[in-house]
Amino acid sequence: MEDKILNEGKVLPGDILKVDCFLNHRIDVPFLLEMGEEIARLYKDEPVNKILTIETSGIPIAFAAAQYMNVPVVFVKKSKSGNISDDVYSSRVASFTRKNVYDAVVSKEFLNSEDKVLVIDDFLAKGNALTGLIDIINQAGATLLGCAIAIEKGFQGGGDELRAKGVRVDSLAIIESMTESSLSFRK
């Protein structure tokens, strides 16, 4: 992942890492499948029976991991649409990238107290999306087994805060510092 970021990613002003050439606009499918296989390897000893992600960019990564883990994927929607009943779990989430707040929702029929959940997402910055997903898991009475992240911006602290609370967080790459001219990774 680190090589892919260095070779194909671009740092934009405002601590934005643009990796749309392989992860969240155009998808490098063979690389995505490698990511899914690595996540499955990391969680092979855990009794995961469901993967939870948030639309939109987390879905392909979750799908790839689910293929290797043979479990279903449930994705949380960023707004309630007409085809979802009022019987939902909901959490308010502030988006770092989009600079807005939205209601993350998932139908209660897809998440319950018997679920052992792995959360998967593309980015972890301040941890707002993961905190919202964990809130939804707690509302359902489900068990959180961990969070697998493609790219963590370690310098923004969200992952470290979650780890300090006892949440297992596995990131395929952790960026320690980032400027428009340089990137360094946590070792």
Buried (B, 14 or more C-beta within 10 A) or exposed (E): BBEBBEEBBEBEEEBBBEBBBBBBEEBBEEBBBBBBBBBBEBBEEEEBBBBBBBEEBBBBBBBBBBBBBEBEBBBBBBEBEEEBEEEBBBBEBBBBBEEEEBBBBBBBEBBEEEBBBBBBBBBBBBBBBBBBBBBBBEBBEBBBBBBBBBBBBBBBBBBBBBEEEEBBBBBBBBBEEBEEEEBEBBE
